Amino acid sequence: MVKQNKQKTYWPHMIMGFLVVGITLSYWTVKSASSLPVQESNQYMLKYQQADMNINDIMEKRALFNKQYTIEILNTQTMMLELENAKRAKEEKEILLHLGKNSFSYRVSRKDGSIVNDANVTFLLTRPHSRKEDILRENIKISDGKYSISDVNITKAGRYTLQLRAQIGDAIGYSQLPAYIKP
């Protein structure tokens, strides 16, 4: 006569339960990660991959520029903006912008104070974490010793970054300034 084992085993059910939980968590992870927008960085006015591959060259050209030249923004209003953070609060000096048309003037000069008239200048107005509303102006011409960018139309309040790249021969200089529009 055969003995019957009346004890039930639950391990097949446990394995199936773990598989279902694992598949559900994997699906949730992929769905939540793909729903978040990813914005590319545009530091040095390049895509992240290009800047990463050529960072040594960029830093050498920047150091060469900083030895001989300076970039300064002219005729702007600044304000102290208090930034609140969970760790600490700090104040940061930011350029004050306004909704509608804005204009910017930059001076590229040698260390001795003489104006550089033959720089290849590019301007970019961008938001810190988005590239959707970028305004790029290339080959800015000099007039009265200033590289002027006019008719920059800003439609939304918030934080912005003013970036300028000046190339003189092999030297490339960068200026990156925070800006703000009060809501």
HELIX and SHEET records of a PDB file:
HELIX    1   1 TRP A   11  SER A   35  1                                  25    
HELIX    2   2 GLN A   43  MET A   45  5                                   3    
HELIX    3   3 TYR A   48  MET A   53  1                                   6    
HELIX    4   4 ILE A   55  GLN A   68  1                                  14    
SHEET    1   A 4 TYR A  69  LEU A  74  0                                        
SHEET    2   A 4 GLY A 100  ARG A 110 -1                                        
SHEET    3   A 4 LYS A 146  ILE A 154 -1                                        
SHEET    4   A 4 ILE A 142  SER A 143 -1                                        
SHEET    1   B 6 THR A  78  GLU A  84  0                                        
SHEET    2   B 6 ALA A  89  LEU A  96 -1                                        
SHEET    3   B 6 ALA A 171  ILE A 181  1                                        
SHEET    4   B 6 GLY A 158  ILE A 168 -1                                        
SHEET    5   B 6 ASN A 120  ARG A 127 -1                                        
SHEET    6   B 6 SER A 130  ARG A 137 -1                                        
END                                                                             
